[in-house]
Amino acid sequence: MEQLFTRQGELYEQAPSFNKAGKAIYTRYIQCDRCCVVNGKRLWVRWIENGAPRSNIGFDCWTCGNTGIKSSRKERLYTAEELAKVIKTAETAKARKEQAYAERKRKNDEKRAEQFIAYYLKNSEFIDSLKGLCSGDESNFWDRMCSEFMYTMKEPTDKVLDMVAKEVAKRAANTQSQYIGNIGDAVTLTVTIEQVIVLFSELYGNNYLNICRDKNNNVVVYKGKTDIGDPGETITIKASVKEHQLYDGVQQTVIQRPKLIN
């Protein structure tokens, strides 16, 4: 009898059955994927503890009844010539499918490129500003925002435009920041409070972290118990220079013992 092969190309050496059309077939058994053999016995095992199998619901496998066979189905057997034709047909169909997919992808890419050009022309200033805020770290807030807008191509709201513009202006001002005075100097400063962070402690009460800026864009930082004002306020204070520090590339003057001047 002529040699027969499964669809996977394996030689079938047993006596085949035949379907109603007279084609050679065999029974293909699908192995159970819910149980395994432990100490020569097939069991449904959730985990092994101290070398012994454990299960929350018992060891009988409800999928295969501990037989190891999940299911079975009848499949065709092919002669070498028939199998070659089947494989060739499958490869042709796969090639056509891949070609069709590549064509759809090309058209979609072209369409998206056209959409992005139109989006960029309309929002070029915003996109360029946003790209300028990126650090190259995908976990960074501005990088994530830029990726989102580039992918979704959604229109930025007034709130987003304002937020980006303020950050751009802030970074431009930060490049101008210089250290004020020398450590230990008594200084009189007129500054605008940009940010106040209240650090609460049940034992010691409130501490305030104030980030301020003078008219020359020099950054002044105060951390202590004195409440010197709210964000947006412009104040004049006497203080002493505690230290000069470089934070995220920005020169900052840290002051202590501030006193408000009316």
Phi, psi and omega in degrees: 000142181296142181296143180241149182228151174282172179298335180276000178088011180273138179289129180258115188256002179263173179285127182278164169259175180226140178275183184297334179275000179083013179271142180291134179223168174213167179264120179260124181263133179262120182293145178288134180254014181250354181221173181208171181266123177235121181054042176080000181240133180279125183221155169273112187240130178268322176199164178252127180230124182055037177079000181243146180289147178228150178206142179284340187235017182097172188259351179289133179272116182284344181284313185243359182064033180065019179271338183088354180251116181283316180196175177213156177206156179275132178228156183286152169247146185231149168286169181301320180293317179295319181297321179299318179294319180297316180296317180297318178298317180295319180294321178296316179296320179295318180297319179295320180295317179294322179294318179295320178296317180297322179293317177298318180296319179299315180295319179294321179295318179296318180295318180293323179297318178296319179296321182290323178301314179296320179295317181294317180300326181280330186234031187301318182296317179295314183295316179297320178296318182293319177298325180292341179272349184287148181251350185093354177263115185296341179275350180292144183304311184290325177296318180293320178296317180298316179299320181296314181291323179293327182278313185276336183055038178275156181284131179290139178281167178300325180295317179294316179301318180293319181297316180294317180299319179295321180292320177298314180296321180296316181292324177296320179291324181298329180292341181267351184294134178232161176289145180254127175062197176243157180300129182097347180292145170272129184228152173246123188232140169251115187226158172253128181283122180264324184209140175231124176246121181268122179256106186268139175221129179294332183276321189244001180080193184281143167239149184240132172252111183250128175248118187234170179212137178268184185292343179264013180067020174282133183273129180239130184239135174229132175230120180177194186270348182280127176272106186265356177148183182251160178305135180097342180283143172253124186229161174242129184225153167256137181201175174242148181283118180274314180195164171250129180225151177252115182237118182053038179080004182254127177286124182235140175257119181264127182248165176218161179050055180286145175229128181289139176250121181285000000 
